[in-house]
Amino acid sequence: MQVPVMAEMFANGQSPDVLFWVGCSGSFDQRAQKITKAFATILNKVGVNYAILGKEEMCTGDPVRRAGNEFMFQMMAYQNIQILNNYGIKKIVTACPHCFNTLKNEYPDLGGNYEVIHHATFLQQLIDEGKIKMQEGGVYKGKKITYHDSCYLGRANNIYEAPRKVLEALDAELVEMKRCRSKGLCCGAGGAQMFKEEEKGDTRINIERTNEALETGASVVASACPFCNTMLTDGVKNKEKENEVVVLDIAELVAMSI
């Protein structure tokens, strides 16, 4: 894939309209790399003038701050802010709610002020502007899709409508889980839980959430967060339903439908 890198653009005296912040999951996790590719494919097709930082991008520091290492978080954040400010970046889009929340709400305290958009909102804007056109009788027409609200997108930043509007554009039937929107249940990965052993209990959170998704009878579980995607995919495998139910990011669903 041809993905423009910020350093090369800058060397040629060009600047992108938007910086695509890929994030650690989107860069290194094999499953999440597919989400990154799908989103980059959409950006290329639509003709958005964008770039990524590539090797200059560090982790935003979200997991270390949640795990309690404030010193490490600030070191990472300052390094990122310095790079972003040197390039004069104004607008950032990311497919990870954790990166989104940290860049949008926590970087301004350290001198990083940017317009930060989550890819759900960005995709909705492109659909509303008529830049993304879905195929007639698309792949997901009439299929049952349930959407899982990411904590950092939903409760932390009040973004509930954008991902649902994107799914509605697919002509699919959106079926809600019992716990959704502001009452949604966490997938079990947030707050740096993704990287630690769980405490003793009766049920793993991702299994409980997967059960709620399967109860809707949907054949597609849509998410807008790489962490949620991992947890729900594990849950579906645990229930041995991977032949009947797929877990896909909204960017993947859009990329397959245009």
Secondary structure as UniProt FT lines:
FT   HELIX           6..11
FT   TURN            12..13
FT   STRAND          18..21
FT   HELIX           23..28
FT   HELIX           30..46
FT   STRAND          50..52
FT   HELIX           54..56
FT   HELIX           62..66
FT   TURN            67..68
FT   HELIX           70..86
FT   TURN            87..88
FT   STRAND          91..94
FT   HELIX           97..101
FT   HELIX           102..106
FT   HELIX           108..110
FT   STRAND          115..118
FT   HELIX           119..128
FT   TURN            129..130
FT   TURN            136..137
FT   TURN            139..142
FT   STRAND          144..147
FT   TURN            151..157
FT   HELIX           161..168
FT   TURN            169..171
FT   STRAND          173..174
FT   HELIX           181..183
FT   TURN            190..192
FT   HELIX           193..195
FT   HELIX           205..215
FT   TURN            216..217
FT   STRAND          220..223
FT   HELIX           226..238
FT   TURN            239..240
FT   TURN            242..244
FT   STRAND          246..249
FT   HELIX           250..257
//
